[in-house]
Amino acid sequence: MSRIRIKNFGPIHEGFTENDGWIDVKKVTVMIGDQGSGKSTVAKLISVFSWIEKNVVRQSISIDKIDTTVFKNLCALQELFEYFQQDTMLSFEGEVCDFEYNAKENIFKGKTNSIKLKNYVLPKIQYISAARNLLTLLYNISLQSIIDKEGKVFDMSSNIPYMVKDLNSEYMKALNELAKEGFSLPINETSVFFQNHNTFIKTRGNKVSMSAASSGIQSITPLLLVSYYLSEMVQKDISERLQTIDNNLRSKIENELAKESESLSEKFKQLFAFGKGVLKDDADMALLEEKLKKFIPSSFINIVEEPEQNLFPTSQQRVINCLLEFNNKVTDNKLIITTHSPYIIGYLTLAIKANELYHKAKTDEVKRRINEIVPMDSAVDHDNLAIYELDEKDGTISLLGSENDIPNDNDYLDTQLGLLNDLFSDLLDIEDLCR
């Protein structure tokens, strides 16, 4: 399990108020709070540090070459550059690497634990931005440019954030892989199709283009397609996953294997070209697969902003159940969520309670009834979930309380409902004055 500590960075001041400031990044980690409280800030920093760790392990970047400038440039890709302050302190303890940034001393330092390296499962890291609705327009925007009076060409897509472009890249792969014959969405009997370079949806037989679809459909389509596509991809046979790598990584793998054994390097080339069948009875196949785990993702870190975006509460439940199901496919997968929605917290408590009852259920009928409320594949063990509340006023982070291992958001909900009731009571008092 990795963990992160944040002080004086963007809207976050003191940071987490317990555990010496360390936020545990569990299998399911949730940040809830008002706008501007720092939810996405935490998620983006986890993404940056996890990416650095992954590429240090891959030897795509040397840990000794990462200085404050390199680190800030990586944060800039996640729109975090302006969040650095004179007294910012950031620490990250990963599965293999530890990193620390100290603004006062202007240092970034890291170290690798070689003992942990053998158990490291390389992740595919995907940040699914709340700006995912832009993907409906991004394809057309990317083909357009503006020419000024002097003939200078401006690319209209140049100001689109890197994280949106990166998400769009995976979205296009997912559409091509999953939606040619239709991909079912868990809302209103809706399916999405990608045919002849066009995306459209069908709901109960009615067909409309994606640009004409509801905002909720435009939001969940890239969210669920990309999440499902990547959760499936990391489970595929190693020879299938090799087909997704670029030429630079392929060359790097060949060179790294050649340093150890020319024979392994040659067998890698055969595996890449002809698939696993050609080395089916080869004694070195197990060793080769073990070596490739350092370069080819076998787990999925899914970082999702606002899964509830533009969705009715019952639809939020279906979406969160899907995300939990995808996350449960591989032991080392992680799901990191930022949300404004108390409903999301409520549905997570259902997933935990359902998991508890599945273990207690003595008959198939009992399990069936539980499954009608929370699908078994979406259940969550309470030890694998952490929910953090962020306060936009004082920049602190606190752990949501629990009762009998079930997250307890009563204080949060009661406060909001109490304010609503107070306001309605005030209006009733004013009504008396109107008589």
C-alpha positions, -999 to 999 in steps of 0.1 A, spaced: 0 0 0 13 35 -9 7 67 10 11 104 5 17 135 28 8 170 16 14 203 33 9 238 19 2 229 -17 -26 247 -35 -58 247 -13 -43 222 11 -25 237 41 -20 214 72 -32 184 52 -43 152 69 -49 157 106 -41 122 117 -14 95 112 14 122 111 -2 136 80 0 104 59 -29 96 36 -32 58 29 -39 50 -7 -60 19 -4 -76 -3 -30 -106 21 -30 -97 57 -19 -122 85 -19 -119 122 -15 -151 142 -7 -156 179 -2 -168 212 -16 -154 229 -46 -118 241 -41 -111 219 -12 -83 200 -29 -98 167 -38 -84 167 -73 -51 180 -60 -46 149 -39 -57 126 -68 -33 144 -93 -4 142 -69 -10 105 -64 -10 101 -102 22 120 -106 41 102 -79 28 68 -91 39 76 -127 74 85 -115 77 53 -95 65 32 -125 90 48 -148 118 45 -123 111 8 -121 109 6 -159 142 24 -160 127 49 -184 138 76 -160 167 76 -135 157 84 -99 189 105 -96 179 127 -126 146 138 -111 152 173 -96 128 200 -86 125 213 -122 116 179 -136 91 173 -108 74 206 -113 72 201 -150 55 167 -144 31 184 -121 25 211 -147 11 184 -170 -16 179 -144 -23 216 -141 -6 218 -107 23 241 -114 7 272 -98 0 253 -66 36 253 -53 43 276 -24 74 287 -6 68 262 22 53 233 2 63 198 15 53 167 -3 62 131 5 52 98 -11 59 63 0 52 39 -29 53 2 -34 90 4 -43 101 41 -43 100 69 -17 100 106 -28 102 139 -10 99 175 -22 109 204 1 103 239 -13 123 257 15 154 236 7 145 234 -30 152 197 -32 135 166 -47 150 133 -36 140 97 -40 152 63 -32 143 27 -43 138 -3 -21 153 -31 -41 139 -58 -17 103 -47 -26 110 -46 -63 104 -83 -68 68 -79 -56 60 -48 -75 32 -50 -100 36 -25 -127 4 -4 -131 -14 12 -160 -23 47 -146 -52 65 -160 -66 99 -149 -102 103 -159 -109 140 -157 -142 157 -150 -136 174 -184 -143 141 -201 -175 156 -217 -151 175 -239 -142 143 -257 -174 145 -277 -160 176 -294 -123 169 -292 -121 147 -323 -135 176 -345 -114 203 -326 -82 183 -332 -87 186 -370 -93 223 -370 -70 253 -371 -72 290 -374 -51 311 -398 -45 347 -389 -41 377 -413 -4 370 -416 -9 334 -425 2 320 -391 -15 287 -382 -29 281 -347 -38 246 -337 -72 248 -319 -63 218 -297 -31 232 -284 -47 246 -252 -66 214 -243 -51 200 -211 -26 171 -214 -48 148 -192 -78 153 -215 -57 145 -246 -43 114 -228 -78 103 -218 -90 108 -254 -62 85 -267 -74 57 -245 -110 65 -253 -104 61 -290 -87 27 -284 -117 16 -262 -142 27 -288 -124 8 -315 -120 -23 -293 -154 -24 -276 -181 -3 -294 -180 -16 -330 -209 -39 -322 -222 -19 -293 -212 -14 -257 -239 -15 -231 -242 13 -206 -259 7 -172 -286 34 -178 -319 32 -196 -311 2 -218 -285 24 -237 -257 12 -259 -229 32 -275 -216 24 -310 -185 35 -329 -189 30 -366 -175 48 -397 -156 72 -374 -188 83 -357 -201 77 -322 -238 73 -315 -261 58 -289 -292 37 -290 -318 39 -262 -347 15 -266 -343 15 -303 -339 53 -307 -306 64 -323 -289 97 -318 -253 110 -323 -232 113 -291 -232 151 -294 -270 150 -291 -270 126 -262 -277 137 -226 -249 152 -206 -250 122 -183 -245 98 -212 -216 120 -226 -200 118 -191 -203 81 -184 -194 68 -219 -157 76 -218 -156 69 -181 -170 33 -184 -154 24 -217 -119 34 -207 -123 19 -172 -135 -14 -186 -110 -15 -215 -80 -9 -193 -92 -33 -165 -95 -60 -192 -62 -51 -209 -41 -57 -178 -55 -92 -174 -47 -103 -210 -20 -128 -218 15 -112 -219 18 -117 -256 -14 -98 -262 -4 -69 -239 29 -66 -258 9 -55 -289 -1 -23 -271 35 -10 -264 52 15 -286 84 10 -306 105 29 -280 95 6 -252 99 -24 -274 135 -14 -282 142 -7 -245 130 -41 -235 151 -58 -262 182 -39 -250 176 -46 -213 171 -83 -219 202 -84 -241 223 -71 -213 213 -102 -193 211 -127 -221 211 -126 -259 189 -157 -259 162 -139 -238 163 -110 -261 158 -132 -292 129 -151 -275 113 -118 -267 114 -109 -304 97 -142 -312 71 -137 -285 63 -102 -299 61 -114 -335 44 -147 -332 27 -149 -298 30 -172 -268 24 -204 -288 58 -203 -304 75 -205 -270 49 -228 -254 73 -255 -244 103 -233 -239 120 -236 -205 128 -199 -204 92 -187 -209 85 -183 -172 117 -163 -167 109 -142 -197 74 -134 -184 89 -125 -150 113 -101 -167 85 -85 -188 64 -77 -157 88 -48 -151 78 -32 -184 42 -44 -191 13 -33 -168 -4 -60 -149 -26 -38 -127 -47 -7 -132 -48 25 -111 -80 42 -121 -83 78 -109 -118 92 -115 -130 127 -110 -167 131 -101 -182 97 -113 -216 113 -104 -212 140 -130 -246 149 -145 -262 117 -131 -294 110 -113 -288 92 -79 -299 58 -91 -276 61 -121 -247 71 -98 -252 37 -80 -250 18 -112 -219 36 -123 -201 32 -89 -210 -5 -90 -194 -9 -124 -162 9 -113 -160 -13 -82 -165 -44 -103 -137 -34 -127 -114 -26 -97 -121 -60 -82 -109 -79 -113 -72 -77 -102 -59 -78 -66 -34 -49 -72 -59 -26 -90 -67 7 -73 -97 30 -76 -93 66 -65 -123 88 -66 -130 125 -61 -167 134 -55 -191 160 -43 -219 135 -39 -230 120 -5 -248 94 -26 -215 80 -37 -205 76 -1 -238 60 6 -235 35 -22 -200 26 -10 -214 18 25 -239 -5 8 -209 -23 -10 -192 -28 23 -223 -40 41 -231 -64 12 -195 -78 14 -200 -85 51 -233 -102 44 -220 -123 15 -195 -139 40 -223 -146 65 -249 -158 40 -258 -195 44 -281 -201 14 -281 -192 -23 -314 -174 -18 -299 -150 7 -270 -143 -16 -294 -137 -45 -313 -111 -24 -280 -94 -15 -270 -95 -52 -301 -76 -62 -290 -47 -40 -252 -49 -46 -238 -72 -72 -213 -96 -56 -186 -85 -80 -189 -49 -67 -186 -57 -30 -158 -41 -10 -140 -52 21 -140 -25 48 -102 -28 52 -97 -19 15 -116 14 17 -106 49 29 -128 80 26 -112 114 33 -132 147 38 -115 179 27 -123 212 42 -120 242 18 -120 267 46 -89 256 66 -72 233 41 -73 203 63 -81 166 55 -98 142 79 -108 106 77 -145 99 75 -156 81 107 -170 46 107 -193 26 129 -189 -12 130 -165 -9 100 -191 9 79 -183 45 68 -205 69 87 -214 100 67 -243 109 90 -226 141 103 -220 153 67 -255 145 56 -272 156 88 -254 190 86 -266 195 50 -302 183 57 -302 204 89 -293 235 70 -320 228 45 -346 223 72 -335 255 89 -338 275 57 -373 261 51 -383 269 86 -371 305 81 -393 307 50 -423 295 70 -416 322 96 -415 348 68 -448 334 54 -464 343 87 -453 379 81 -470 379 47 -504 373 61 
